[in-house]
Amino acid sequence: MVTALGIVVAELVTNSFDHAFPDGKGSTNVSVKVGAGVDDMATIVVSDNGIGFAPQIETKRRGLGLVRRLIQQVRGTLTVDAKHGTVWTIRVPGTPGAAAALGL
């Protein structure tokens, strides 16, 4: 699971640097909280203060498809908020008990 999440975070950070800052200025942050809620899920947030994410229907980019497949593989969820910059929120089983309950 850790390898898949590492690839996901790397892809989201790379996308931020490649697309969020056309003027070359801004910041990207990554935060991780493990077992912070009642459900013992871990939350990873990748956010930037760039121009915001606009999904493209027809694109040759495969990065987000990979991100979605990897999140599904680890039985997590992925949401995006692009109101002010872009915030990707990933939730996955965060403790051995939560992971075992999901068969991971």
C-alpha positions as CSV (number, residue, x, y, z in Angstrom):
1,M,0.0,0.0,0.0
2,V,2.8,2.4,0.8
3,T,4.4,2.1,-2.7
4,A,1.0,2.9,-4.3
5,L,0.5,5.9,-2.1
6,G,4.0,7.2,-2.8
7,I,3.3,7.0,-6.5
8,V,-0.1,8.8,-6.0
9,V,1.5,11.6,-4.0
10,A,4.4,12.0,-6.4
11,E,2.0,12.2,-9.4
12,L,-0.2,14.8,-7.7
13,V,2.8,17.0,-6.7
14,T,4.2,16.7,-10.2
15,N,0.9,17.7,-11.7
16,S,0.8,20.7,-9.4
17,F,4.3,21.9,-10.5
18,D,3.5,21.2,-14.2
19,H,0.1,22.8,-14.4
20,A,-0.8,25.0,-11.4
21,F,1.7,27.8,-11.7
22,P,1.9,29.3,-15.2
23,D,3.7,32.3,-13.9
24,G,6.2,30.0,-12.0
25,K,5.1,31.2,-8.5
26,G,3.2,29.3,-5.9
27,S,3.4,26.6,-3.3
28,T,2.4,22.9,-3.0
29,N,1.9,21.3,0.4
30,V,1.5,17.6,1.5
31,S,0.0,16.6,4.8
32,V,-0.6,13.2,6.4
33,K,-2.8,12.4,9.3
34,V,-3.1,8.8,10.5
35,G,-6.0,7.4,12.5
36,A,-7.2,10.9,13.2
37,G,-10.9,10.1,13.0
38,V,-13.4,7.6,14.4
39,D,-12.9,5.3,11.4
40,D,-9.1,5.0,11.8
41,M,-8.6,6.1,8.2
42,A,-5.4,8.0,7.2
43,T,-5.9,11.2,5.3
44,I,-3.3,12.6,2.8
45,V,-3.9,16.1,1.5
46,V,-2.0,17.5,-1.5
47,S,-2.8,21.1,-2.1
48,D,-1.5,24.1,-4.0
49,N,-2.4,27.7,-4.4
50,G,-2.3,27.7,-8.1
51,I,-4.9,28.3,-10.9
52,G,-7.1,25.4,-9.9
53,F,-7.7,22.0,-11.5
54,A,-9.9,21.8,-14.6
55,P,-10.6,18.2,-15.8
56,Q,-10.0,17.6,-19.4
57,I,-12.3,15.2,-21.2
58,E,-10.0,14.5,-24.1
59,T,-6.4,14.3,-23.0
60,K,-3.4,12.1,-23.6
61,R,-2.3,12.5,-20.0
62,R,-2.5,9.3,-18.1
63,G,-1.4,10.4,-14.6
64,L,-4.8,10.9,-13.1
65,G,-6.0,7.6,-14.4
66,L,-3.1,5.9,-12.7
67,V,-3.9,7.9,-9.5
68,R,-7.5,6.7,-9.5
69,R,-6.6,3.1,-10.2
70,L,-4.0,3.0,-7.4
71,I,-6.4,4.6,-4.9
72,Q,-9.0,2.0,-5.9
73,Q,-6.4,-0.7,-5.4
74,V,-5.8,0.3,-1.8
75,R,-9.5,0.7,-1.2
76,G,-9.2,4.4,-0.6
77,T,-11.1,7.5,-1.8
78,L,-10.0,10.5,-3.7
79,T,-11.7,13.9,-3.9
80,V,-10.7,17.2,-5.4
81,D,-11.7,20.7,-4.6
82,A,-10.6,23.4,-7.0
83,K,-12.3,26.5,-5.6
84,H,-9.1,28.2,-4.5
85,G,-6.1,26.4,-5.9
86,T,-6.5,22.6,-5.9
87,V,-6.9,20.3,-2.9
88,W,-6.7,16.6,-3.4
89,T,-7.8,14.5,-0.4
90,I,-7.0,10.9,-0.2
91,R,-8.4,8.6,2.5
92,V,-7.1,5.1,3.1
93,P,-7.1,2.6,5.9
94,G,-4.6,4.1,8.4
95,T,-4.1,1.5,11.1
96,P,-3.5,-2.2,11.0
97,G,-7.0,-2.8,12.3
98,A,-8.6,-0.7,9.6
99,A,-6.4,-2.3,6.9
100,A,-7.2,-5.8,8.2
101,A,-10.9,-5.1,8.2
102,L,-10.6,-4.3,4.5
103,G,-8.5,-7.4,3.8
104,L,-5.3,-5.4,3.0
